[in-house]
């Protein structure tokens, strides 16, 4: 017996637009974090970098 289901179309993009927007925001936040670190504010830079690396990047990949 053969299945009469139509073949599924291949996915064109690995990540959706929402993922790309979140990942772009993560890159911007990381840039801001490193600029803050360079300006001599290590505590603020640490918070910003944690948000970029531990919140935005995983969110951009997972959603």
Secondary structure, 3 states (H helix, E strand, C coil): CCCCCCCCCCCCCCCCHHHHHHHHHHHHHHHHHHHHHHCCCHHHHHHHHHHHHHHHHHHHHHC
